[in-house]
Amino acid sequence: MIEFDRKLTLFSTRLLRKQRSFSKRQWDIFLLSLFLYFLIYTTLREILTPRINGDIFSLSFNLFIPPFLLDYVITSFLCYFLHNLHARFWTLNDLWECLPAELAVANDQWTHIEIVLFMEETRLLHSELCELLKKFTIGFGPLLLAFFTFSFSCLLFSIFIMVTRFHLLASKSSAVETYQQIFNVTAHLQMILFMISIIVYVSFIEEQRTKIISYLRSYRISNLHMDVKKQIKMFMNQMSVSELDKITAFGFFDINLNLVMSVSTF
């Protein structure tokens, strides 16, 4: 990704576009906020719902109950990489908008050679970015599969336990049990929020990745120069191939907005 940024910087030196990526300070605030929320949640749970045993084993057991520290780590890593991929696709689309209308030669700004070279460079960068997206899917596919499978299974099991115990809590409920249910519901909402955050980020990437197609189809190819036509056809063929490379959970299911509807139906 760093090598891609170097090529993108050299390519877009004369074009001033808005920076889409978060700064280091913004990422520090995001990660610190998640960490503080985890500490506050865990501290309040221990204070309001104390446990009988206070040995090291019972304390270490807290790492494997809601709100699941590992979920924070996985979600932070995935959102970081997904956001950076999304920002770079968005930047390429911004650069494409710098081309003249109808790809017509503008003597004061654009020449025919500059338009062709710009389109070719954009196409190559887009292809390289799709390759990075494919590498992300291969590398994080097993992690996505484990994360979504574990989160969904835990969510279903916890809801089942809450429903079966609802009549018992309604008949006699102490303050500790009430607080415990509140923390459980909060953890479930957090789990849903983490899954939706990843799905939404992936949908943003797909939107920006395929947005270039709308630009390519909007041109009247019959009025364009032969070299420009060639670049558009090559770009369309490249897009038709890259559309097969989607972010999946190790090939078992696609990560997209349809997954939200599938989960909600259960």
N, C-alpha and C positions, 0 to 999 in steps of 0.2 A: 504494500500500500504506500510506503514511503517512496519507493521507486516510481510508482504511478504518479504521485504528487509532484515529483521532480519534472516528469514529462509534461504534466498538466500546467505547471508554472511556466515552463519555457514556451509552451504553446499559447498561453493566454496572457503573455506579458503586456501586450499593448491593449488588452481589453480589460477594463476595470469592471469586475462583477462583484456582487455581494458575497461575503464569506458565509457559507452555509453551515460549516462545522462548528460545534461548540468549542469554546476556548478551554484551556486547561483549568482555569478558575471555575468555569461553569461545571465541568465534570467533577472537580473537587467538592463543590457545593452539593451536587447530586449524590455523590457517594457518601459524603459526611451526613447528609440528611437521612439516607437509608440506615447508616450505622447508628445514628442517634435514636431513630425510631425503634430499631431492634433493641437497643439498651433500655429505653424507656418501657417498652412493652414487656421485656423480660423482668425488669426490676419491679414493675407494678404487679405482674403476675406472681412473683415470689412473695411480695408483701401482702397482697390481698388473698392469695390462695396458698398459704404456707404448707410445706410438706413435713411429714413426721420425721423422716430420716434426713439428716443433714450431712452425711458423709460424702466423700469424693465421688462415689459411684452414682449417687442420686443427683449430684450437681452436674456430672458429665452427661447424665441422661437427658438433661434439659436441651442438649444440642440436637436431640433426635425427636423432639416434640415440637408442636407449633410454638413460634412462627418459623421454624426450620432455617437455621443459619445458612445452610448450603443453598437454599433458594435465593437468598440475597446475593451470594457470590455468583451463581449461575446467571441470574437475571442481569446483574451489573455487567458481566462480561459480554453477554449476548447483545444487550442494548447498546453497549459501546461500539461493538463491531458493526451491528446493523445500522446504527445511526451514521457511522462514517461511510459505509457503502451507499446509503441513501443520499447523503450530502454530496458525494462525488457524482452520482447519476444526475442529481439536480443541477450541479454545476455544469455538467456537459450540456444539459438542455438549455441552461442560461446562455452558454456560449453559442449554441446553435441559433438562438434568437438574435444574435448579433449579425447574422448574415442578412444581406439586403432582401427586400421583398421580392418574391418570385425569382430569386436568385439572379436578378438582373445586374448587369455591370454598372457600377457607379464610378465614373472616372475620378471623382474627388476622393473616394474612399476605397472602393473595391475594383480590382481588375479581374479578368477572367481566370488568370492563373492563380490568383490569390483565393478565389472562391473554390476552385477545384482542390487546391492544396489544403484549404481549411476543412472542406468536407471529408477529404481522405484522412486527415489527421484526427478529426472527430470520430470517424468510423473506426480507426485503429484503436483509439483510446476507449471507445465504447466496447469494442471486442475484448480488450484487455481487462476492463472492469467486469464484464460478464464472466471472464475466466476467474477473476478473484471471487466473484459470487459463487461460482461452481466449487472452488477450493474451500470456501466457507461451508458449503453444504456437505462436502465430503468430510471435512474435519470435525464439524460440530453436529453432524447428523445423528450419531449415536447418543450424544449428550441431549439433543432435542427430544429424541425418542424416549430416553429415560426420564427426562424432566416432565414432559407432558403425561406420560404414562403414570408416573408416580403421583403427580399432582392430581390428576383426574381420579385415580383409584383412591387416594387418600380423601379426596373431597366426597366421593360417593360413600365411602365407609363412614366418615364422620357424620354426614347427613343422616345416614341410617341409624347410627348410634343416638344422635340427638332426637330423632323422631321417636325411637323406641323408648327413650327415657323421658319423653316430654310429659307423659301422664304422671310419672313418679315425681318429677320436679314441680308439677302443678299442685299436687296434693301436699307435699311438704318440701319446701325449698328454704335452705339456710342462705345466709349472706354469702358464704364461701362458694356454695354451688351456683348461686346467681352470678357472681363474679366470674366463675369458671366458664359458664356458658357464654358470657359476654366476650371473654378472651377467645374462646373457640370460634365464635361467629366472626370476630375481627380477623383471626388467622385465616379463616376460609375466604373472607373478602380479599385479604391480601393475596392469597393463592390465586384467586380468580383474576385479580388486577395484574399480577405478574404474567400470567398466561396471555391475557388480552394485550398487554403492553408489547410482548414479543410478536404476537400475531399482527397487531396494528403496524409495527415497524416494518415487518415483512411486506405487508400490503402497500405501504408507502414506497418501498423499493420497487415493487412490481409496477406501480403506477408511473414512477419516474423512468423506469427502464423501458417501458413500452410507449412512453409519451412521444418519443421521437418518431414513431410510426405515423402519428397524426400529422406531424410536420411533413414527412415524406409524401404522404398521400394528398396533401393539400396543393402540391405543385402541379402545374400543367406541363406534363413531360413533353408534349408535342412542341411546345414553344422554347424548350431549353436546348442548350448546346449539347453536342454528342458526348463530350467529356463529363458534363454535369449529369446527363442521363445515365452514363455508366456508373458514376458514383452512387446515384440513387438506387439503381438496380442492385449493385453490390451490397449496399446498406440493407435493402429489403431482404435479400437472401440471407445476409448475416443475422438479421432479426428473426427470420423464420427458423433458423437453426438454434439460436440462443433461447427462444421461447420454450424449448424442451427442457432447459436447465432451470428448474425451480427449486426453491428452498424446501426440502422435505425432511421428515424425521426418519433418516436412514432408509428412505424409499418406501416406508410403510404408509405414510399419508402426507399430503401437501400441507404446508403451513400457510394458510390464507384465511380470509374472513369467513369462508364456508365452514371452517373448523369451529368457529364460534357458534354457528347455528347447529352444528352437529352436537356440540357439547351441551348446548341449552336444551335440546330435545330430550336428553336423558334426565 
